[in-house]
Amino acid sequence: MLSIVVPAYNESSHIACTIRAILQAREDLNRYGIDAIEVIVVDDGSRDATSELARDAGATVISLGRNRGKGYALMRGLRAASGEIVAFLDADLGATAGEVARLVAPVVAGDADLTIARFPAASRRGGFGLVKTSARIGVRLLGKIDMVSSLSGQRVARKHVFEDLMPFAGGFGVEVGMTIDAARKGYRIKEVPVDMHHAETGRDLCGFIHRARQLSSVVRVILAKSFMW
């Protein structure tokens, strides 16, 4: 079985479409020996209809009483997962979430312990690349690998691999911390090109605030990992 964990916070605009796309990927997943899937949405204290829409779309929903952050939501979903293989997917992927099959294939084949989605270029200009550059440098220095997509939240591994990487960092640095830990522990990490797309942020005030928070979180995780090995 494949368990797909989707952390969600105020994602009523995207969550139903994302879940439908995942469930429609069953045929592609069957080609890789996945005979059953479960979708677990961890509603991280949303104030909108995320939980109701996710449940109506066919997901199992875990509702947190308050916002605990992405890292906590992922760990909560991982503990509830029944599958031997687990995928982490973001809630705003919409119709492109079905691309998860591409991430599953190398893990099932034994070619990778952890796969990470490498997205196509963004359709519009966002920030100035500070977050991506900081993450790449941190992973290169601390994990001794060079990766383009260390910020990507779309990941697949066997459940015991993710469990070995717990506890996950909090905030927007969760993926960078997970990547560094996986590399340090010798897991084989593979970036997989996918045709996935997020709800993008632009060069407006909200976008810059989001990226500032992301940069702060990533830098904190990198600094913390510097003193943990």
N, C-alpha and C positions, 0 to 999 in steps of 0.2 A: 504493500500500500504506500501511496504517496500522500503525505500530509502537507498542505499548503497553508502557511500562517500569514495572515494579512493584518498588520497593525493599522489601526484607523483612528483618526481624530478629526471629527467634523468633516467627514467625506461623503455626505449624502449625495453630492453631485456626481460622484464617480463609482461608488462602491458596488451598486447593482450591476453596472456594465462590466466592471472588473470581474466579479464573481461569475457572471454568465459566460464571459470569455474563457475563464479557467475551466468551467464545466464542459464547455464545448470542445475543449482540447483533449477529451478522453481518447478519441480515435488515434491522435498523434502519439499520446502517451502509451497506448496499448502496444505500439510498435516497439517500444523499449521495455516491454515486459511489465508495465504498470497496469495491474488488473483492477485497481480500485483507487479512488482519491477521496480525500476529505478536505474541506475548506474550513479553516478556523479563523474567524475574524475576531480580533481582540480590540474591542471598542475602548479606547483609552480616555474615558471620561468625556465623550462627545456631548455637545449641547444641542445637537440636531437629531435627525431621524436615522443616523448611521446604523444603529443596531437593528431597527425594524426593517429597514430596506435590505440589510445583509441577510437577515433571517428569511425574509420573503424570497430572496434570490436563491436560497438553498444552502446557505452557510450555517455552521454551528457558531454561535456568538458567545463570547466571553465578555461581559461588561464590567469594566473596572469602575469602582465608585468615584474615582477622581483621576485626573491626568497624572500618570506616573512616568511618562517618557517612553520613547521607542524601545530602548534597551530592555526595560522592565516588561513591556508588552510582548516583545519577542520571546523573552524567557518564559513568560506565563503561557504563551501559545505553544512553545516547545514542550513544556511539561505536559500539556494536554494532548499532544500529538500521538496518534496510534501507529503511524507509518514508520517503516525502517528508514525511508528516505524522506527528508523534509525540505521544503522550499520556503523561502521568505520572499514575499512579494509586496510591493507598495500598493496602497489602496487606489491610487490615482492613475493606474496604467490603462484603465478602460479596456477597449477591444483588443489592445495589444498584449494583454496578460496571457493569452493563449500561447505566446512564444516561450512559455516556461518549458515546453518540451525540449527545446534546444539546450537548455541548461541541465536538464535531467539526463540526457543521453550520455555524456562523458562519465558521469558518476555511476550510472548503471553498468557501463562498459568497463569500468575500472581504470579509466584513463586519467581520472582526476579525483581528488578527495573533496575538493570544494570548487564549484564553478561560480563565476561572477559575470553578470551581464555587462557587455560593453555596448552602450547605446550609440546610435548614429549621431551625427552632429546636430545640435539644436537648430530649430527652424528660425529662431530669432535671437538677437544678441541679448545676453544676460549680464553677468558681472564682468570683472576684469581678469578672471582666472585665479584669483588669490587663494580661494578655497581648494580648488583642484591642485594647484601647484604645491600648496602646503601639505596636502594629503599625500601627494606623490613623493615629495621629499622625505616626509616622515616615514612612509612605508619603505622607501629605499634605504634610509639610514638605519632603521630599527629592525626591519624584516629582511633586509638584504635582497630584495627583489624589486624590479621596476615594473610598476603597474599603472595603467591608464585609468582604470575604473574602480579604484579602491573606495570611492564614495558610493558606489552603486548598492542599493538595498536589495537587488534581485539576486538571490543566492540559493544554491542547492548543495546539500551534503547529506551523508548518512546521519541519522539522529545522534549517534554516539560521538561524531565529530563535533557537531554543534555543542553538545553537552560538555565536551572536553574544553571548549573555548569559553564557557561560562565562568564567572559572571560577565555579562556584556556591559560595556560602558554605557553611561547615560547620555541623553541629548543627541545632537547631530553627529557626534563622534563615534557612534556605535560601530559603524561599518569599518572605519579606519582602525579602530582598536581590535576588532575581530580579525581583520586582515593581517595586522602585525602579529597577533598571537598565533594565528594559523601558520604563518611563515616561520616563526620562531620554533614552533613545535614540529616542523618538518612536513607538514601536509602539502600535498601537491595541489597548487592553485592554478586554475585555468580560466582566463578571460574568454568569454564566448560572445561573438558578435550576434546581436539580436536586432529585430526591428521593433523595439519597444519605445514608447514615448510617455513622458510625464506631462502633467499639467505644468507648463513652464512659467517661471517668473521672469518678468522683464526688467528694464532699467527704470523702474519707478520707485517711489519711496518704500512701498511694501516689499519689493524685491530686494532692495539694498538692506533693509532691516533684517530680512530673512537670511541673507548671505552673511551679514555681520554676526548674527547669532551662530550661524553654521561655522564660520571661521573661528570664533571664540571657542566653541565646543571642540572642534578638531584640534586646535592648538593645545587645549587643556589635556586632551587624551594623549597626544604625542608626548607632552612633557611628563605626564604620569607614567607612561610606558617606558620612558627613558630611565626611570629609577626603579623599575620593577624586574629587571633581568640581570 
